[in-house]
Amino acid sequence: MAPFPFSHARFPLLLAAAALALGGCDRRPDDTAVAVSVVGGTARVADPSRTELSPAERVLMGATAQGLVRFDAAGQVEPALAERWIVIDEGQSYIFRLGDARWPDGNRVTASEVVATLKRAVRPAHHKPLAGALRLVDEIVEMTPEVVEIRLRRPQPEFLKLLAQPELAIFQARGLRGTGPFELGQPARGAQQLRPIRGLDDEDADTLPSPAERIELRGDRAARAVLRFTRGDLDLVLGGGVDDWPLLAVAEVARESIRVDPAVGLFGLAVARRQGFLAETANRTALAGALDRSAIAAGVREEWTPATTLLPAQLDSAAAPAAFPWPATPTEDTIGQARARVAIWMADHPDMAPLRIALPEGPGGNLLWRGIGRSLRAIGLPVERVAIDAPDADLRLVDKVAPLDSGRWYLDNACVACDPMIRSIIDSAADAPDAETRGRLLADGDAALAADASFVPIALPLRWSLVSPRLRAWTPNPRAWHPLNHLRGDPS
């Protein structure tokens, strides 16, 4: 990775990072606490039923509270509060038997407490990232003090992956305390101090955890996290994305320390407002066809392959992913047709306001803007960049890792301002009476979204971590989720 020019307010800090970079040669001793920094937010305990968790809050919640199930290092579901479960009624009923989990005060976790927490989590709230998937939950009941049943309106084969999300962790409402695998100590040196919780039957239950078993967790801006890693102050940086990918080149991070997850999800431009130029399908198609997605992706990372479909695989659709009708690298003919279409529109609308494109502010966002702006200006479209959360954006970058392998999740999150008929198809798929009908509706929605040109995929989400050699159990996975109890090969 070679340095490159960009304008950004953090550039002085980046210069400091490059000057102080040690190429990862000075590592922390193996008998010290594992120091972890999460890019984005502050590492504080927050209630996911009341607010959308920041990346640092998600990691802390996942470390101090577990759901009925949780993810292992490879992104696969493993038992947590539930020691076992069965699925009956053709996939509409999940019955969980709780293990001997204990709250910090020593009292046993009961089914009624699990039910109460989950009921808060599934309350309708459109701002929640999992709201669309949780709408399938019909009823959560306590069958016995040790058994919980969750009934769904329709079968959801990926439901366990949904339950493994930190937003569905079980915790005590008072104090937001969970059951581990770690518990909070007193904050020190600007970081949360985490120590593993001992089980009552552990041989070393009365022994204090060694320093090497502890975690120091903090939330940082990416530039600070990268700088601290290159100085040898951190063992792990989690949550890196496209916004800050260029920092790794500027700071000259050792290549062997950089790990990229094979993340699946959505990364592309969604039409946010169907008005003006973007109100007509032919115009949206011209814009989509003119975007040089190969150049846009390669401008950020050479190995970043552009996406040619909305769905990454067939998943639960009845058909293979619908191929978009425009190439990742536009042909001269495609560009010529797009330029002609824009010329016709501009002749009738000479005072057209620039299309407002919402992108992240980091240096990666600068590179995205360079590629996107170049493609659209080449066909005569006036464009301007706005903040990622600008309310009046015409096109907005969608950058999300999929929490589960559900075709409906992809269609639901890509349909920001798609045709109302497509939204109806997506909603019907959620309420389909059987897998065959759902698969057919998902295939129809996938094909309709491609024809509507209201979402233009660019690539799969880019998620990176910086990993010290001492963390031998860190494993890349499609969820880009790395539990803190699965970093060093510990069995807990």
N, C-alpha and C positions, 0 to 999 in steps of 0.2 A: 504494500500500500504506500503510495507516494503522497506527500503533502500537496495541497492545492489551495488556491486563493478563495476566500469567501469573506463576506462582511458580516460581522456579528458582534454583539456587545460584549461577549465573553472572550474575545480574542486575546486580551492581555493575559487572562488566566491560562489560556491555552499555550501561550508562549512560555509561561512559567512551567507548565506541565512538560513541555518539550525540553526545556532546559534541565529540569530535574529528573526526567525519565531515566530509569536505570535498566530499562529493557527487561524488567522482571527478574533480575539476577539476585536481588536482595529479598529473600523470602522470610516470612515470620517463622520463628521456631515451632516445631511440631508439637511441643508440650504447652502451647499457649492457647487461649480461647480463639475460636474461629471468628475473625472479624469480617462482617458482611455489610455491604452497602447496597440499598435498593434505589434505583433511579426513579424518582418521582414521589413527591409527598414526604411526610414525616412518619417515622415508625412510632405510631401511637395506637392504642386500642380504641376502636370505633365500632359502633353498632351498625352492621350492614343492613338491618331492617329500617334504619332511619336515614342513612346517607350512602352514597356510592363510595366505595372504598378506593383510596389511592393505591398505587402499586405497593408502596411500603406498608400500608395498613393491611393489604391482602396477605402479604408475607407474614406479618406479625400475627394476624388472626389464624392463619394456617399453622403457625408454630405453637400457639398457646391454646388453641381450641380445635377440636376435630369434629367432623360430622359422623353420621352413621357409617360412612365409608370415607376414604381419603385416597389421594394419589401416591404411588410410590415413585422412585427416582425415574422410571421409564415412562411415567404418565399413565400407568395402568392402575385400575381400581384395586385397593386392598382393604381388608377389614379395619375398622376404627372402633367407634362405640359399639357397633354391631359385630358380634363374633361370628354370626352366620345369618343367612336370609334365604327366602324362597320367593319365587315369582309364580303366581297362579292366575287363574281367570283370564287366560290368553294374553298375559302381559299387562293386565290392568290393575293387579294387586301385588304390592311388594310388602312382604312381612319380615320384619327384622327382630331378632332376639339379641338383646343387649348383653354385653359381657359385664365383667365386674369393674366397670369404670368408676372412678371416684373424683369428686370435686376436691378442690384444694383443702377444704375443711375436713376431708375424710369421709363425708357422707356419700352414699352410693347414688349414681345418676339413675333416675327413674324414667319410665316411659312417659309419665305425665309431663315431666320437665322437657323431654325431647319434643313432645307434641306441641307444647306451648311455644317453644322457640321456633319450630318449623312453621307454625301457623302465622307467627309474626313475619317470617321471611317470605311467605308466599302471598301476602296481602297485595292486591293490585297496586302497582305504582309504576307509571310509565317511564320514570327516570332510571329504574333499576336495569342493569345490563342483562339480567336473566329473566326479566318480566315475561317476555314472549314465550320462553320455554316453560315457565312455571304455570302458565295458564291451564296446562293439562292436569294439574293437581286438583282432584275433586274433593278428597276428604283425608284427614290425618287423624287417626284415632288410637287411643290406648286400649289394647286388647287385654293385657295383664300388666302388672308393674314392671315386667321385663320385656314385653313385646309391643311393638309399634307396627301399625299397618298404614300404608299410604296407598290410597286408591286413585287411579287416574281416569280421566274421562275417556281417553283413548290410549291404546298401547304406545309406549315410547321405548324402543329397544335400548336407547342410549341414556336412560334415566339415571343409572348409577353414576355415570360421569357427571351428570348435573348435580347429584347429591354430594359429590366429592369436592365441589367448589368451596372455597373458604367463606363465601357469602352464606352458605348453608351449614356452617359450623354450629355446634351446640354450646351455649355458654349461659352462665347465670346473668340474668338481667341486671342485678345489682352488682356493680363492679366489673361487669363484662368478663368474668373469669371463666376459663374453660378447663378442659381436662388434659391439656398437653398436646403433643409430647414434651413441650417445655413449659416452664413456669417463669413468670417475671420476677426478677430481683430488683434491687435498687438501681436506677439509672446511674451511669458513671461515664465520664469522658464523652458526654454528648450522645451516648448510645444506650439502647435497652439491653440489659444484661439478662440472658436467658440461661437457665440450667435445666437439665433433663429431670423429668418427674420419675421417681422410683416407684415401681409397683410394690404392693405389700408383700408379694411372694418373691421379690428379687433377693438374691443372696446378699447383695450389697445395699439393701434398702436403708440401712442406718449409716451408710458411708456417704460423706459429702462428695459431690461430683468433682472430678479433677478439672483443672483449668482447661485441658484439651477437650473436655466434653461440653464446655460452655460455648455460648454464642454471644457475640457483641453485634447488635443489629442497629443500623441507622438508615435513615432516608437522606438522600443527597441529590443535588443537581448532578447531571452526568459529568460535567467538566471536573467538579470537585472529586467525584468518585474515581474517575480515571486517574487524576493526579495522585490521589491517595494510594491507589493500587500500584502505580509506577514507583512510588516512594517506598513500597513495601509495608504500608500501614494497613492494608486490607488483604484478605485471602480470597474474597469473592465479591464481584459486582454483578448484580442481577437486574433484569428489566430494561436492558438497553434496547433501543429501537432505531428506526431509520433517522429520526431527528438528529441523533448524536453519533451515528456511525462514523462520520468523518473525524471525530475527535481522536479515534484510535490511531489514525495515520499521523495526525499532528503531534500526539504525545509519544509516538514511536513505541507503542506497546508491542511486546514480543509476540510474534505470530502464534507461538505455541500456547500462549495464555488466552487467546481469543477463541471462544466457542460460539458457534451459530446453531440455533435450534432449527430442526426441520418443521417449523411451525406451519400449521394450516389455518386458514381463515380468509379474511377479505382484506385486500389492499388495492384500492382503486378510487376513481372519481365518481361520486354519485351526484346526479342532478338534484339540487336542493330546492329549486324553484322552477316550475314549468311555466315560464312566462317569457315574453319577448322572443329572442332568437331560439331559446330552448323550448318554446311551446310546440314547435313543429318537429315531428319525428324525422323528417328528411334533414333538418338542420342538426339535430342531435347525432344522427348517423354520420353526417359529414364531419362533425367535430371528432367523433370517436374514431373514424377512419383516418383522420389526419394525425392523430397522436402517435408519435413514434415511440411505442412502449418499450421496444428493445433498447433504444438509445436512452430513454428515461431511466430504466432499471440499471443499465450498464453505467450510466453517469454517476450513480451512487455506489454500486458495487459490481465489479466486472462479472462475478459469478452469479449475480442475481438474474434468474431466468424469468422473462415476462410470462404472465398468465394469458392463456388463450380461451379459458372457460371460466364461468362463475363458480360452478361446483368443482372441487379438486378431484373428485371421483364420482362414480354413480351414486354412492351412498345408498339412501333409501328411495331414490327416484326409480321410476320404471324404465328409464332410458339412460343412455350414456350422456354425460354433460353436453349441453348444447354449445356448439362451437360458435363463437361470435363471427359475424359476417365480414369483419375487417381484419387484415393481417396485423401481426405485432409490429412489423416493419412496413410502413406504407409504401406502396408502389407509386411510380410517377403518375399513373392513371388515376389512382385513388386520390392523390393530392390535387391533381388537376380538377377532378370532379368536385372535391370539397371547396377548392378555391372558386370555382364557378358558382357553386351554391351560395357561398358567402357574398360574392359580388352581386348576385341578384338581390339578396336580402339587404345589403348595404345601400344599393341603389334606391330601394323603397324606404329605407330607414337610415338616412344619412346622419342623423343625430343619435345613433345607437350608443347607449352607455356601455362602457367596457364590461365584459363578463367578469364577475368577482369570484375568484378562485380561492377557497379557504385551505391553507396549508399550515403545518407546524412551523414554529419560528426558528428552530435550530438550524445548524449548518447543513444537515441532511435535507431540511425543507428548502434551503437555498438551492441545493442541487436539483431537487425535484422541480422547483419553479423554473430553473434555467431550462430544463428539458421540456416541460409542459408549455411554458411561454414561447419558446422557440418554435415548437410545432404549430401552435395556434396562430401566432403572428405570421407564420409562413403562408397561411391561407387567407390572411387579411382580417382576422378577428381581433378586435381591440380587447385586451384582457388586463386585469390588474390583480395583484395578490392581496389577500386580506387574512386576518387572524383565523386560526382554525375554528374558533367559536363565534365568529362574526355572524350575527343573526340574519343578515341580508345577503349572505353568499349565494351565488348562483350554482356553483359546483363546490363540493366539499370532499376532502379526502376522508375515506373510511379506512381505518387501520385497526383491525380487530382479530385477535386469535379466537378460533372457534372453541367454545367450551365443550362441545360434543359433536359427533359426526352425524349431524342431522341436516338433510337438504333444506328443511324449512328454516333452520337458523340462517343459512346463507341467503335464501330468498328474502326472508323477513328483514335482514339487516342491509341488504342491497337495495331494497325497495324504499328508498327515502322519499322520493316524490315520483313514483312510477305511476303508470296508468291505473285508475281506480279498479278497472276490471282485473288487473293483475293482482292487486291487493286482495280482491275478493277471492281469487283462486288460492292465494297463499293462506288466507284465513280458512278457506274450506278444507285445505289439506290438513290443518290442525284438527278439524272436527270430523275428518273422514271416518267412516264406520269400520274400515278394515285396511290392512296394509296394502292390498292391491289398489284400492281406490286412492289412498294417500299417495302411493307411488306414481299413479297416473297424473294426479293433480300437480305433484311436484315437477314432473317432466313437462307438463303444460306450462306451468309458471316459469320454469327455467327457460324454455324456448321463447315464451312471450317477453321475458325481460331482455333477452338478447335482441329480439326484434324491436323492442321499445327504445333501446339505446339510452336508457336512463341510468345505467351503471356501466362504467368502463373499467374492467379489471386491468391492473398494471402488473402485479406480481403477487406472490404469497407474502404474508407479513415477515418482515425482517426483525428477528429477535436475537440479541447477542448477550453473552456474559463474559466476564474476565475471571479466570479460574486458576487458583494456585495449584501446583503439583501435589500439595498435601491433601487436596480434596479428591481423592481417587474415585469416589462413588458418584461424583457429578455425572449425569447422563443426559445427553440431548434427547428431546422428545417433542412430539407434535403439539403438546399443550404449552410448551415453553414454561413449564412450572417445575420448580426445583425445591422440594421440601427440605427444610433445614435439618431434619433428622435422617436424611439420606445423602449426606455429603461425604462422610468419611468411612462408609461401609459399616456403620454401627447397626446392630440388629434391632434396636428399639424403634 
